């Protein structure tokens, strides 16, 4: 409802809720914000009234798509605010924040409510699979040309026909903050530091130290890392970098083929601007894709497993097979028929003797008839 009200206010006041850089979009797009907000409100209201039905789940997930598109640019707003720069539009930044909040709330509502379990076991910290770590390597290597280009400018060198002094003047003209300019005067570039932070986050998602604080973290070593701590910035980064990089690479490919013309902007020629565009957009696209792969792996590896469903009381390693289960009719955790059969000795004819199975059944049945006896047995 708040998002729909925001869109209606934009329409009535003639304020554009979307901006492409510093260029405002049409204010009529506010009706799209009203539509998305109204759709989400109707879906959530129906869930409250009649429960989470499959059709309503589909409606909520469908509403997440346009809300996620509307949230595009939130990461850029956060970065500019971190370094003391103003956003291009306060209304557009508010639109990004409201849309991102809506995506989180819609996804949380669309998730099925699972019955509470008697006990949950946290997964043992583990590394991601080989292909996921290869994706992390690709996301790391993709940033190397980008970081090298930025450091050349920060150190006073020339790349793509633009010198470091000219790039500093461009930053001042574009309203760069004092912190941004101070870092450049020290030979550092703020975007390189953010790229290093993105690489650190990426490897935290695929290595065990992203699930438990390592020894080199004072006061926190050995403690579990809250799941939201790496997942929240990773989701924001992936939702911004991946589409931004993919569309940018597509445009650069069309410009290379001569289908469209690359504007030269602050560079001496269109070919120089195209070179810089390829370096930057390829880094964003590959790193954003690697983040998506790493997020999925981290989510699956850090899920808490229910002992009531798994019949397992020790630490659980994701991907390991657990044989013992719990009989939900009797509450007995002695082991299932398959486990009892696998532990029983085999006869000379190669068939499993059924005495162990009968003893297991008798024990479970007696426990079911005598609750006190079940407690003593366990």
C-alpha positions in Angstrom: 0.0 0.0 0.0 2.8 2.4 0.8 4.4 1.7 -2.6 1.1 2.3 -4.4 0.6 5.5 -2.5 4.1 6.6 -3.4 3.3 6.1 -7.1 0.0 7.9 -6.9 1.7 10.9 -5.2 4.3 11.0 -8.1 1.5 11.0 -10.7 -0.6 13.7 -9.0 2.5 15.9 -8.4 4.0 15.3 -11.9 7.2 14.0 -10.3 9.1 11.3 -12.3 9.8 8.2 -10.1 12.5 6.9 -12.4 15.7 8.4 -13.7 18.2 7.2 -16.3 21.3 8.7 -14.8 20.6 12.4 -14.4 17.8 12.3 -17.1 14.3 12.0 -15.6 11.8 9.7 -17.0 8.1 10.4 -17.7 5.9 11.0 -14.7 3.3 8.7 -16.2 5.5 5.7 -15.1 4.1 6.4 -11.7 1.0 4.5 -12.8 3.2 1.5 -13.1 4.3 1.9 -9.5 0.6 2.2 -8.5 -0.2 -1.0 -10.4 2.7 -3.0 -8.8 1.9 -1.8 -5.3 -1.8 -2.5 -5.8 -1.1 -6.0 -7.1 1.1 -6.8 -4.1 -1.4 -5.4 -1.7 -4.2 -7.5 -3.2 -2.1 -10.6 -3.2 -1.0 -10.2 0.4 -4.5 -9.5 1.5 -5.8 -12.6 -0.1 -3.1 -14.7 1.6 -4.1 -13.3 5.0 -7.7 -14.1 4.3 -7.5 -17.6 2.6 -4.0 -18.8 3.2 -1.1 -19.3 0.9 -2.6 -21.1 -2.1 -0.5 -22.1 -5.2 -2.2 -19.4 -7.3 -1.5 -16.7 -4.7 2.1 -17.9 -4.4 2.5 -17.4 -8.2 0.9 -14.0 -8.0 3.3 -12.9 -5.3 6.4 -14.2 -7.1 5.1 -12.5 -10.3 4.9 -9.2 -8.4 8.5 -9.6 -7.3 9.7 -9.3 -10.9 8.5 -5.7 -11.7 9.4 -4.7 -8.1 12.9 -6.0 -8.5 13.3 -4.1 -11.8 12.1 -0.9 -10.1 14.7 -1.5 -7.4 17.5 -1.4 -10.0 20.0 1.3 -9.1 19.8 0.9 -5.3 23.4 -0.2 -5.1 24.6 2.9 -7.0 22.6 5.1 -4.6 24.2 3.4 -1.6 27.7 3.8 -3.1 27.3 7.5 -3.8 25.9 8.1 -0.3 28.8 6.2 1.3 31.3 8.5 -0.3 29.4 11.7 0.5 28.0 12.3 -3.0 24.4 13.2 -3.6 22.1 10.9 -5.5 20.8 12.0 -8.9 17.2 12.2 -7.6 15.9 11.7 -4.1 12.5 10.6 -5.4 14.2 7.9 -7.6 16.3 6.7 -4.7 13.2 6.4 -2.5 11.6 4.4 -5.3 14.6 2.0 -5.4 14.5 1.6 -1.6 10.7 1.0 -1.5 10.8 -1.4 -4.3 13.6 -3.4 -2.8 11.8 -3.6 0.5 8.7 -4.8 -1.3 10.7 -7.6 -3.0 11.9 -8.8 0.4 8.4 -8.7 1.9 6.8 -10.4 -1.1 9.3 -13.2 -1.2 8.9 -13.8 2.6 5.2 -13.9 2.2 5.4 -16.3 -0.8 7.6 -18.8 1.0 5.6 -21.8 2.4 5.3 -22.0 6.2 6.8 -25.2 7.3 5.6 -27.0 10.5 7.9 -26.5 13.5 10.4 -29.2 14.1 11.5 -30.6 17.4 15.1 -29.7 16.8 17.2 -28.2 14.1 20.9 -28.9 13.4 23.1 -26.2 11.8 25.1 -27.3 8.8 28.8 -27.8 9.3 30.8 -25.0 7.5 31.8 -26.3 4.1 33.3 -25.1 0.9 31.2 -24.8 -2.3 31.6 -27.3 -5.1 34.3 -27.1 -7.7 32.1 -25.4 -10.4 30.9 -22.8 -8.0 34.5 -22.0 -7.0 35.4 -21.7 -10.7 32.6 -19.2 -11.1 34.1 -17.3 -8.2 37.5 -17.3 -9.9 35.9 -15.9 -13.0 34.2 -13.2 -11.1 37.6 -12.3 -9.5 39.6 -12.3 -12.7 37.0 -10.2 -14.5 37.7 -7.3 -12.2 41.5 -7.3 -12.8 41.4 -5.2 -16.1 38.9 -2.8 -14.5 41.1 -2.3 -11.4 44.2 -1.9 -13.5 42.5 0.8 -15.7 41.3 2.7 -12.6 44.6 2.5 -10.9 46.4 3.9 -14.0 44.2 7.0 -13.9 44.5 7.3 -10.1 48.3 7.2 -10.3 48.4 9.9 -13.0 48.8 7.7 -16.1 46.9 7.8 -19.4 44.5 5.2 -20.6 42.0 5.4 -23.5 43.2 8.9 -24.4 42.4 10.3 -21.0 45.1 11.2 -18.4 44.8 11.0 -14.6 44.6 14.8 -14.3 41.8 14.9 -16.8 39.9 12.1 -15.1 40.2 14.0 -11.7 38.8 17.1 -13.4 35.9 15.1 -14.7 35.2 13.7 -11.2 35.2 17.2 -9.8 32.9 18.4 -12.5 30.5 15.5 -11.8 30.3 16.4 -8.2 32.7 13.9 -6.6 32.9 14.2 -2.8 36.0 15.3 -0.9 36.7 11.7 0.2 36.6 10.5 -3.3 39.0 13.1 -4.5 41.3 12.6 -1.5 41.6 8.9 -2.3 42.5 9.7 -5.9 45.2 12.1 -4.7 46.6 9.2 -2.7 46.7 7.0 -5.8 43.6 5.0 -4.9 40.3 4.8 -6.6 37.1 4.3 -4.6 35.6 2.0 -7.2 38.7 -0.3 -6.9 38.2 -0.5 -3.2 34.6 -1.4 -3.8 35.6 -4.0 -6.3 38.0 -5.6 -3.8 35.1 -5.6 -1.3 33.0 -7.4 -3.9 35.6 -10.0 -4.4 36.0 -10.5 -0.7 32.2 -11.0 -0.4 32.2 -13.4 -3.3 34.8 -15.7 -1.7 33.1 -15.5 1.6 30.1 -17.1 0.0 32.0 -20.1 -1.4 34.6 -20.7 1.4 34.0 -22.1 4.9 35.1 -18.9 6.6 32.0 -17.3 5.2 29.9 -19.5 7.6 32.0 -19.3 10.7 34.3 -16.4 11.6 37.9 -17.4 11.1 40.8 -17.1 13.5 42.0 -13.8 12.2 38.7 -12.0 13.3 39.2 -10.9 17.0 36.3 -11.4 19.4 34.3 -13.3 16.8 36.5 -16.3 16.0 34.6 -19.5 15.9 31.2 -17.9 16.0 28.6 -18.6 13.4 28.1 -16.0 10.7 24.5 -14.8 10.5 23.1 -15.8 7.1 21.8 -12.4 6.3 25.2 -10.8 6.8 26.7 -11.9 3.5 23.4 -12.6 1.7 21.9 -9.1 2.0 24.8 -7.2 0.3 25.3 -10.1 -2.1 21.7 -10.0 -3.2 21.8 -6.2 -3.7 25.0 -6.4 -5.6 23.8 -9.3 -7.9 20.5 -7.5 -8.6 22.3 -4.4 -9.7 25.6 -5.6 -11.3 24.3 -8.6 -13.2 21.5 -6.8 -15.3 23.6 -3.6 -15.6 26.6 -5.6 -16.9 24.6 -7.8 -19.2 22.7 -4.9 -20.9 26.0 -3.0 -21.1 27.8 -5.9 -22.7 24.9 -6.2 -25.2 25.1 -2.5 -26.1 28.9 -2.7 -26.4 28.5 -5.7 -28.7 26.0 -3.8 -30.9 28.4 -0.8 -31.0 31.3 -3.0 -32.0 29.2 -4.5 -34.8 28.2 -1.0 -36.0 24.5 -1.4 -35.3 24.5 1.5 -32.8 26.9 4.3 -32.2 28.8 4.6 -28.9 28.8 8.1 -27.6 32.3 9.3 -26.8 31.3 11.2 -23.7 34.5 12.5 -21.9 36.8 10.4 -24.2 38.6 11.6 -27.3 36.8 9.2 -29.6 34.0 6.6 -29.7 36.5 3.8 -29.9 38.1 4.9 -26.6 34.7 5.0 -24.9 33.9 1.6 -26.4 37.1 0.1 -25.0 36.4 1.5 -21.5 32.8 0.2 -21.8 33.9 -3.3 -22.6 36.2 -3.4 -19.6 33.7 -2.1 -17.2 30.6 -3.9 -18.4 32.3 -7.2 -18.7 33.5 -7.0 -15.2 30.1 -6.2 -13.8 28.4 -8.9 -15.9 30.8 -11.7 -14.9 31.0 -10.7 -11.3 27.2 -10.3 -11.0 26.7 -13.7 -12.5 29.3 -15.3 -10.2 27.5 -13.7 -7.2 24.2 -15.3 -8.3 25.8 -18.7 -8.5 27.6 -18.2 -5.1 24.4 -17.0 -3.4 22.5 -20.1 -4.4 25.3 -22.3 -3.2 25.6 -20.5 0.1 21.9 -20.6 0.7 21.8 -24.3 0.2 24.9 -25.0 2.3 23.8 -23.0 5.3 20.2 -24.3 5.7 19.4 -25.7 9.1 18.2 -29.3 8.9 15.4 -30.6 11.0 16.2 -33.7 13.1 12.5 -34.7 13.1 12.7 -35.1 9.4 16.2 -36.4 9.1 16.5 -38.5 12.2 20.0 -37.2 12.8 21.3 -35.7 16.0 24.9 -34.9 15.2 26.2 -32.1 12.9 25.0 -32.4 9.4 27.2 -31.8 6.3 25.2 -30.7 3.3 24.9 -33.4 0.7 25.5 -36.2 3.2 23.1 -39.1 3.3 21.3 -39.8 6.6 19.8 -43.3 7.0 18.0 -43.1 10.3 14.5 -41.5 10.4 11.8 -40.8 12.9 8.5 -42.7 12.9 6.1 -39.7 13.0 3.2 -42.0 14.1 5.0 -43.2 17.2 7.7 -40.6 17.7 10.3 -43.3 17.9 13.8 -42.5 16.6 15.2 -46.0 16.9 15.7 -46.2 13.1 13.7 -47.1 10.1 13.1 -50.5 8.6 15.9 -50.0 6.1 18.4 -49.2 8.8 17.4 -52.2 10.9 17.6 -54.4 7.9 21.0 -53.1 6.9 22.4 -53.8 10.4 20.9 -57.3 10.7 23.1 -60.4 9.9 22.5 -62.2 6.6 21.7 -65.9 6.4 23.6 -68.4 4.3 20.9 -68.1 1.5 21.8 -64.4 1.2 18.5 -63.2 2.7 18.4 -60.8 5.7 17.1 -62.3 8.9 14.0 -60.5 10.2 14.6 -60.9 13.9 16.2 -57.5 14.1 13.3 -55.9 12.2 10.8 -57.6 14.5 12.6 -56.4 17.6 12.7 -52.8 16.2 9.0 -52.9 15.4 8.1 -54.3 18.8 10.2 -51.7 20.6 8.5 -48.9 18.7 5.0 -50.3 19.2 5.6 -50.7 23.0 6.9 -47.2 23.2 3.8 -45.9 21.4 1.5 -47.7 23.9 3.5 -46.6 26.9 4.6 -43.0 26.8 6.6 -43.3 30.0 8.4 -46.3 28.7 9.3 -44.4 25.5 10.8 -41.6 27.5 12.9 -44.1 29.5 13.8 -45.9 26.4 15.1 -42.8 24.8 
